[in-house]
Amino acid sequence: MGGAFGVGGAVVATPVLTSLFGTSQVVAQGLSLALALPSTGVTLATYAVHHQVHWAIGIPLAVGGLMSISWGVRIAHALPERLLRGLFCGFLVCCAVMLAFKV
């Protein structure tokens, strides 16, 4: 999944962890992000070797993402389970629509 769709494996892991293994949405999202870390490192190295990384854009985005992790975790723990699950589903639908229309 990760090779074909970027970090798509983490998106698939969240519903699997909640439905098959009964984890909470917060735990499933955290585990999915942890699963994405190793493949993201390998993917970055592979693309970098082939000169397909735009570092001037990627580094500021990575720094911004790292700086906002604690806010995201705090918000995820503060939201009710049902709302968090709905927001995750909405995010997936939004991504699908954007991909379908190449936005």
N, C-alpha and C positions, 0 to 999 in steps of 0.2 A: 504494500500500500504506500509506504513512504517513498519508494523509488518512483512510482507512477504518479502519485498525487501530492508530492511534497510531504507534509507531516499529516497526511490523511489517516494514518493508523490511530492517532490520538482521537480523532473525531469518531472513528468507529468504536474505539475502546470504551468511551463513556457510556453509550447506550448498552453495550454488552455488560459492563460492570454493574450498571444499575438493574438491568432486567434479569440477567442470568445469575449474578452473584449477590444481588440484594444490597449493594453498597449504597450509601446516600449519594446524592448528586455532588455534594462538595468533595467527598472522598474520591468519587469516580473522576471528577475533573482534575483533582490533584494527581491521582495516579496516572491519568492520561498524559498530563504534562510531563511527569517523570519518565514515562515511556518514550516520549518524543525526544528527550534530551540526547540520548546516545545516537539516534539516527540523524538528528539535526547536525551534530558535530561531524559525522561521517559525510553527510550531504554537503555541508559547507566546505569541507576539505576537498571533496571531489570537484565541486564547481570551481573552487579557487584554483586548483591545479590546471583547470581548463580555461582560466581567465574569464569566467562567467559571473564574477561577483563585482558589483559596483560598490566598492568600499565606502565612498563618500556618502552614499545613501544608507547603506546597511549599518554602519557603525552608529550613527545618530539614532536610527530606529531601534537598534539593540540596546543602546544606553537608555533610551526612553522606556522601552519595555521592561528592562531590569529595574528602573526606578519606580515603576508603577505596580510592581508585583505585590507589594504589601497592601496597597490600596485595594487591589482586586481581591486578594484573599480576605481582607476585612469585610468588604462588601458581600462576598460570597457567603461568609459565615453569618452575616446579619440578615440576609434575605430568607424568607420562608422557602422550604424545600420545593413546594409546588411552583412558586414564582421563578425560582432559579432554573428549574427544569423547563418551564415555559420560555424563559429568555434564551436558554441554550437551543431549544427547538426553533425559536424564531431566528436565531443567528444562523442556524443551518439552512433554513428556508431562504433567508436573505442571501446567503452565499450561493445557493443553488440558482436563484433568480439572476443574480449578477453574472454568474458563469453562463447561464443560458442566453442572456442578452449581451454578453461580452462588455459589461459596464466597467 
